[in-house]
């Protein structure tokens, strides 16, 4: 083929650089080039019929294009005609046409990705188009002079290299747009999830949000909030092993990960058995709420449960820790309660203070049994009773009076959670 055919394709902005043509003795065969150009000129004059044939072949042999043609026959015809015109033109005027042909193929790859046509179908279409053009070149050459067909052998590799190059362009464009579309889709889902958790999703948008997230608009939900020992650990996706019928959608927030759990017929308490808590991680589980519109409320409840979780880690189901949840929801009142109930005791030497507070806490956890508390504290029952009496003297509270026991229990919980 002539030097013009062998000229390096100029770089096209936004496209990968064209591969330089490989030198081959056949490209220098001026006679073969002349035969190719004569046949290409005839094809160029007969492009509408060639386009009709290509669409007929696609409709017959490529199911994905069959549906696309039925949906937009005129648009697909124009696309195929434009591609054939640029590609056949590249054999007539290589230097002038190659860049335009490459831009055309790149645009088709991008547009077909936007339309959702499978990449395999698109590449099949380009190869069918290449085969149709080659068949046209051979048929026209045979019609004009059968002896010249043998000359086309010298340029066959160049023709099919051209087809391969454009298949690569199409695939690159398709995958680039596919990545962009995937990012947009993921970002859209992320924004929808964030709006649900923040409680800012508009009621009118909930049907679309439910469809996009594949969640029922009026289902029952709970939110699980997770704070890992290391904020960057992202343990949420490994935290829950849910039974069939339940589904969780995770979102990473500034201080915690939040999982929107579709409960179906289950209860938040059922989630506790599904949780595997990594070392040092804290987990808060909300109450059940009805509908996606209430997910924001569930998120706030789960964060309250999270604040009621011990710093050393563990799982707090809000319904089972409502007094603690009340305290962390109103920390100023919790601090005031600590000062009012434990004020005098807190001024003691730290070792003495902590001994008394630990004894009362263990006694409360032992359902008011001095014997069981003594066993847990590795001391005599009378020692426990003596410490309890001293606690009563210092605080002015009676551990036999139910109201004082409630105040004491809440004050100890507030001190533990709020660090008062």
RAZIHU-V325156 format. One line per field, one symbol per residue. ss: DSSP state (H for helix, E for strand, L for the rest). psi: psi as a letter, one per 20 degrees, with the letter a starting at -180 (. if undefined). A space follows every 10 residues. Layout:
ss->???
psi->???
//
This chain:
ss->LLHHHHLLLL LLLLLLLLLL LLLLHHHHLH HHHHHHHHHH HHHHHLHHHH HHHHHHHHHH HLHHHHHHHH HLHHHHHHHH HHHHHHHHHH HHLHHHHHHH HHHHHHHHHH HHHHHLLLHH HHHHHHHHHH HHHHHHHHHH HHHHLHHHHH HHHHHHHHHH HHHHHHHHHH HHHHHHHHHH HHHHHHHHHH HHHHHHHHLL LLHHHHHHHH HHHLLLLLLE EEEEEEELLL HHHLLHHHLE LLLLLLEEEE EELLLLEEEE EELLLLLHHH HHLLELLLLL LEEEELLLEE LHHHHHHHHH HHHHHHHLLL LLLEEEEHHH LHHHHHHHHL HHHHHHHHHH HHLLHHHLLH HHHHHHHHHH HHHHHLLLLH HHHHHHHLLL HHHHHHHHHH HHHHHLLLLL LHHHHHHHHH HHHHHHHHLL
psi->qrhghiqppq pppiqqqqpp qppqhhiinh ghgggghghh hghhikgghh gghghggghh inhhhghhgh hmggghghgg ggghggghhh hgmgghhggh hghggghggg hhghijpqhg hghgghhhgg hggghggggh ghhgohhihh hhhijghggh hgggghhggg gggghghggg ggggghhghg hggghghikj pqhhihghgg ghilqphkrp qqpppporho hjhmigijgp nqrqhqqqoq ppagirqppo pohdjrqhhh hgiipooqpi qpppprrqqo qhhjhgghgh hhhghghiqq hirapooghj lgghhggihm hghgghgghg gjghhiirph ggghggghgg ghggijkjoh ghghghilrq ghgghghggh ggghijqpji ogghgggggh ghghgghik.
//
